[in-house]
Amino acid sequence: MNPEKMKDKCVEVSTIMKAIAHPQRLMIMCYLAEGEKNVGEIQELCEISQSQLSQFLNRMQREKLLKVRKESQFSYYSIADKNLIKLVQSMQKIFCT
């Protein structure tokens, strides 16, 4: 990989790591690495307030880490990039087993 491309990739990964660096955001990502979940499911799993969860989800969606699918009155969240799923799963393997 040429130095310029490596630099770009380092910036990209650094931005992602900053976005998930908060313990609650990382926990949300860990649960979403298992598959799509609605807001109620995420809130129950993470044991955080709805307003705090909403802030985290909105931020991660703005940063293009998450995608949202609306179905009637429910919003379903999932991780937007397969490489990000692999990253989260790798961290789980290293630190959670």
N, CA, C and O of each residue as an XYZ file, in Angstrom:
388
protein
N       0.848     -1.176      0.000
C       0.000      0.000      0.000
C       0.895      1.241      0.000
O       1.859      1.338      0.759
N       0.549      2.167     -0.861
C       1.372      3.380     -0.925
C       1.131      4.257      0.309
O       0.078      4.168      0.939
N       2.106      5.102      0.650
C       2.022      5.911      1.875
C       0.785      6.815      1.939
O       0.202      6.991      3.009
N       0.391      7.375      0.822
C      -0.770      8.272      0.822
C      -2.053      7.502      1.130
O      -2.897      7.964      1.899
N      -2.187      6.331      0.525
C      -3.368      5.506      0.772
C      -3.383      5.020      2.222
O      -4.437      4.986      2.858
N      -2.216      4.647      2.740
C      -2.131      4.209      4.131
C      -2.532      5.340      5.070
O      -3.242      5.118      6.051
N      -2.077      6.550      4.767
C      -2.425      7.714      5.579
C      -3.942      7.913      5.597
O      -4.532      8.143      6.653
N      -4.565      7.824      4.424
C      -6.016      7.976      4.324
C      -6.743      6.917      5.140
O      -7.708      7.219      5.842
N      -6.280      5.680      5.048
C      -6.905      4.584      5.800
C      -6.731      4.778      7.308
O      -7.642      4.484      8.082
N      -5.572      5.267      7.721
C      -5.329      5.524      9.148
C      -6.274      6.601      9.670
O      -6.789      6.496     10.783
N      -6.497      7.622      8.874
C      -7.440      8.677      9.263
C      -8.847      8.094      9.378
O      -9.568      8.387     10.332
N      -9.233      7.276      8.412
C     -10.560      6.666      8.408
C     -10.767      5.792      9.647
O     -11.784      5.911     10.332
N      -9.813      4.926      9.929
C      -9.929      4.019     11.076
C      -9.879      4.798     12.384
O     -10.607      4.479     13.324
N      -9.034      5.805     12.451
C      -8.938      6.636     13.652
C     -10.280      7.314     13.950
O     -10.698      7.389     15.106
N     -10.937      7.795     12.928
C     -12.244      8.434     13.085
C     -13.267      7.441     13.628
O     -14.055      7.774     14.513
N     -13.249      6.233     13.098
C     -14.160      5.187     13.574
C     -13.879      4.857     15.030
O     -14.801      4.759     15.839
N     -12.608      4.687     15.363
C     -12.241      4.326     16.737
C     -12.657      5.427     17.722
O     -13.107      5.129     18.828
N     -12.509      6.683     17.326
C     -12.946      7.790     18.184
C     -14.453      7.733     18.396
O     -14.943      7.974     19.500
N     -15.174      7.418     17.344
C     -16.636      7.402     17.419
C     -17.168      6.311     18.335
O     -18.234      6.473     18.930
N     -16.455      5.213     18.456
C     -16.935      4.121     19.311
C     -16.162      4.028     20.627
O     -16.319      3.060     21.371
N     -15.334      5.024     20.914
C     -14.463      4.979     22.087
C     -15.212      5.075     23.418
O     -14.684      4.637     24.441
N     -16.401      5.621     23.436
C     -17.192      5.718     24.663
C     -17.720      4.325     25.043
O     -18.189      3.597     24.168
N     -17.655      3.944     26.310
C     -18.100      2.600     26.711
C     -19.527      2.249     26.282
O     -19.783      1.120     25.864
N     -20.450      3.195     26.379
C     -21.833      2.894     25.995
C     -21.968      2.734     24.481
O     -22.702      1.864     24.013
N     -21.268      3.564     23.719
C     -21.325      3.421     22.258
C     -20.709      2.093     21.831
O     -21.212      1.427     20.926
N     -19.624      1.720     22.487
C     -18.993      0.443     22.169
C     -19.930     -0.716     22.504
O     -20.012     -1.687     21.752
N     -20.638     -0.615     23.632
C     -21.588     -1.662     24.001
C     -22.705     -1.771     22.966
O     -23.111     -2.873     22.595
N     -23.198     -0.629     22.505
C     -24.228     -0.634     21.455
C     -23.702     -1.350     20.218
O     -24.395     -2.180     19.632
N     -22.479     -1.026     19.826
C     -21.889     -1.667     18.648
C     -21.736     -3.175     18.847
O     -21.956     -3.950     17.916
N     -21.365     -3.585     20.042
C     -21.219     -5.025     20.321
C     -22.548     -5.748     20.147
O     -22.595     -6.828     19.558
N     -23.622     -5.162     20.652
C     -24.935     -5.795     20.487
C     -25.381     -5.771     19.034
O     -25.983     -6.732     18.556
N     -25.093     -4.680     18.327
C     -25.499     -4.602     16.921
C     -24.648     -5.497     16.027
O     -25.072     -5.845     14.925
N     -23.459     -5.874     16.481
C     -22.637     -6.810     15.707
C     -23.322     -8.178     15.639
O     -23.015     -8.983     14.760
N     -24.247     -8.438     16.566
C     -25.011     -9.692     16.566
C     -26.161     -9.640     15.572
O     -26.697    -10.679     15.186
N     -26.547     -8.423     15.149
C     -27.632     -8.269     14.193
C     -28.484     -7.049     14.498
O     -28.332     -6.406     15.537
N     -29.370     -6.749     13.583
C     -30.247     -5.587     13.673
C     -31.105     -5.643     14.940
O     -31.579     -6.706     15.340
N     -31.292     -4.470     15.561
C     -32.111     -4.388     16.760
C     -32.905     -3.085     16.735
O     -32.475     -2.089     16.153
N     -34.084     -3.113     17.386
C     -34.845     -1.869     17.485
C     -34.420     -1.109     18.732
O     -33.697     -1.639     19.576
N     -34.864      0.115     18.842
C     -34.432      1.000     19.920
C     -34.741      0.397     21.288
O     -33.909      0.452     22.194
N     -35.929     -0.174     21.439
C     -36.310     -0.774     22.716
C     -35.385     -1.914     23.119
O     -35.007     -2.033     24.285
N     -35.025     -2.743     22.162
C     -34.106     -3.852     22.445
C     -32.737     -3.339     22.876
O     -32.150     -3.840     23.835
N     -32.234     -2.337     22.163
C     -30.919     -1.776     22.486
C     -30.950     -1.146     23.875
O     -30.027     -1.324     24.670
N     -32.019     -0.410     24.156
C     -32.133      0.256     25.452
C     -32.146     -0.775     26.581
O     -31.479     -0.590     27.599
N     -32.888     -1.834     26.407
C     -32.963     -2.883     27.431
C     -31.611     -3.571     27.624
O     -31.190     -3.804     28.757
N     -30.939     -3.892     26.537
C     -29.644     -4.571     26.618
C     -28.578     -3.688     27.267
O     -27.769     -4.167     28.061
N     -28.581     -2.407     26.928
C     -27.535     -1.499     27.398
C     -27.864     -0.831     28.726
O     -26.989     -0.246     29.364
N     -29.123     -0.916     29.143
C     -29.561     -0.331     30.416
C     -29.200      1.155     30.524
O     -28.586      1.593     31.497
N     -29.599      1.916     29.498
C     -29.384      3.360     29.519
C     -30.706      4.061     29.216
O     -31.648      3.447     28.714
N     -30.761      5.346     29.525
C     -31.991      6.103     29.302
C     -32.256      6.240     27.803
O     -31.349      6.148     26.976
N     -33.522      6.462     27.491
C     -33.902      6.607     26.086
C     -33.260      7.850     25.474
O     -32.851      7.828     24.313
N     -33.170      8.929     26.244
C     -32.577     10.151     25.682
C     -31.086      9.967     25.414
O     -30.580     10.428     24.391
N     -30.381      9.301     26.320
C     -28.952      9.060     26.105
C     -28.748      8.128     24.908
O     -27.865      8.354     24.081
N     -29.565      7.086     24.823
C     -29.471      6.160     23.695
C     -29.733      6.895     22.383
O     -29.027      6.685     21.397
N     -30.733      7.744     22.376
C     -31.062      8.500     21.174
C     -29.879      9.356     20.729
O     -29.574      9.426     19.538
N     -29.212     10.007     21.684
C     -28.035     10.814     21.353
C     -26.930      9.947     20.744
O     -26.325     10.323     19.740
N     -26.668      8.786     21.353
C     -25.623      7.900     20.844
C     -25.961      7.408     19.441
O     -25.112      7.437     18.550
N     -27.201      6.958     19.245
C     -27.602      6.428     17.937
C     -27.542      7.514     16.865
O     -27.073      7.268     15.754
N     -28.016      8.710     17.198
C     -27.978      9.809     16.229
C     -26.545     10.150     15.845
O     -26.244     10.356     14.669
N     -25.666     10.208     16.832
C     -24.264     10.522     16.533
C     -23.656      9.455     15.629
O     -23.010      9.776     14.631
N     -23.860      8.194     15.974
C     -23.255      7.117     15.176
C     -23.870      7.041     13.784
O     -23.201      6.651     12.827
N     -25.134      7.411     13.672
C     -25.754      7.447     12.344
C     -25.196      8.605     11.524
O     -24.928      8.438     10.334
N     -25.015      9.773     12.134
C     -24.413     10.925     11.439
C     -23.005     10.594     10.952
O     -22.583     11.045      9.887
N     -22.286      9.803     11.742
C     -20.917      9.432     11.385
C     -20.879      8.215     10.467
O     -19.812      7.670     10.184
N     -22.055      7.799     10.006
C     -22.212      6.718      9.021
C     -21.718      5.358      9.534
O     -21.296      4.505      8.754
N     -21.778      5.174     10.865
C     -21.440      3.878     11.446
C     -22.660      2.967     11.473
O     -22.544      1.744     11.407
N     -23.826      3.585     11.571
C     -25.070      2.828     11.657
C     -25.992      3.201     10.511
O     -25.926      4.299      9.957
N     -26.850      2.257     10.176
C     -27.936      2.564      9.260
C     -29.236      2.257      9.997
O     -29.282      1.412     10.890
N     -30.277      2.956      9.605
C     -31.570      2.801     10.266
C     -32.610      2.403      9.228
O     -32.618      2.877      8.092
N     -33.481      1.516      9.673
C     -34.594      1.075      8.832
C     -35.861      1.321      9.634
O     -35.994      0.859     10.767
N     -36.789      2.054      9.032
C     -38.053      2.355      9.712
C     -39.111      1.376      9.234
O     -39.260      1.116      8.040
N     -39.844      0.841     10.208
C     -40.956     -0.056      9.909
C     -42.108      0.354     10.809
O     -42.035      0.176     12.025
N     -43.152      0.891     10.241
C     -44.271      1.523     10.933
C     -43.712      2.491     11.971
O     -43.051      3.460     11.597
N     -43.956      2.262     13.266
C     -43.483      3.224     14.278
C     -42.153      2.840     14.899
O     -41.706      3.491     15.842
N     -41.514      1.805     14.395
C     -40.259      1.326     14.977
C     -39.063      1.654     14.086
O     -39.154      1.652     12.858
N     -37.939      1.937     14.745
C     -36.676      2.156     14.045
C     -35.744      1.006     14.386
O     -35.549      0.673     15.555
N     -35.170      0.403     13.348
C     -34.254     -0.718     13.526
C     -32.858     -0.275     13.096
O     -32.673      0.265     12.005
N     -31.897     -0.507     13.956
C     -30.523     -0.084     13.701
C     -29.640     -1.284     13.417
O     -29.830     -2.370     13.965
N     -28.671     -1.058     12.546
C     -27.666     -2.078     12.245
C     -26.363     -1.362     11.899
O     -26.351     -0.171     11.590
N     -25.280     -2.109     11.959
C     -23.973     -1.555     11.618
C     -23.901     -1.406     10.101
O     -24.269     -2.317      9.359
N     -23.431     -0.263      9.656
C     -23.487      0.091      8.238
C     -22.452     -0.609      7.370
O     -22.669     -0.768      6.169
N     -21.345     -1.027      7.943
C     -20.227     -1.537      7.151
C     -19.802     -2.913      7.668
O     -19.606     -3.099      8.869
N     -19.665     -3.862      6.763
C     -19.253     -5.226      7.152
C     -17.878     -5.243      7.813
O     -17.628     -6.056      8.702
N     -16.987     -4.351      7.383
C     -15.665     -4.295      8.012
C     -15.749     -3.826      9.452
O     -14.969     -4.265     10.297
N     -16.690     -2.936      9.738
C     -16.891     -2.482     11.110
C     -17.444     -3.620     11.976
O     -17.077     -3.744     13.145
N     -18.310     -4.434     11.415
C     -18.803     -5.615     12.145
C     -17.629     -6.524     12.477
O     -17.521     -7.005     13.605
N     -16.751     -6.764     11.511
C     -15.576     -7.612     11.742
C     -14.672     -7.019     12.814
O     -14.137     -7.752     13.646
N     -14.495     -5.705     12.804
C     -13.666     -5.033     13.803
C     -14.239     -5.234     15.202
O     -13.514     -5.591     16.130
N     -15.540     -5.006     15.349
C     -16.184     -5.165     16.652
C     -16.108     -6.624     17.106
O     -15.816     -6.894     18.271
N     -16.366     -7.553     16.204
C     -16.292     -8.969     16.559
C     -14.872     -9.372     16.948
O     -14.685    -10.189     17.850
N     -13.887     -8.812     16.286
C     -12.487     -9.093     16.646
C     -12.176     -8.582     18.045
O     -11.523     -9.273     18.827
N     -12.637     -7.379     18.365
C     -12.425     -6.843     19.704
C     -13.124     -7.708     20.753
O     -12.588     -7.934     21.838
N     -14.325     -8.190     20.421
C     -15.035     -9.077     21.346
C     -14.246    -10.357     21.592
O     -14.139    -10.814     22.730
N     -13.696    -10.935     20.533
C     -12.898    -12.161     20.666
C     -11.684    -11.946     21.564
O     -11.364    -12.779     22.412
N     -11.028    -10.833     21.365
C      -9.802    -10.545     22.127
C     -10.114    -10.227     23.578
O      -9.443    -10.740     24.473
N     -11.113     -9.395     23.835
C     -11.328     -8.864     25.166
C     -12.471     -9.494     25.957
O     -12.545     -9.317     27.173
N     -13.355    -10.220     25.297
C     -14.574    -10.695     25.990
C     -14.642    -12.222     26.125
O     -15.662    -12.754     26.563
N     -13.580    -12.922     25.757
C     -13.629    -14.385     25.895
C     -12.644    -14.857     26.936
O     -12.542    -16.057     27.191
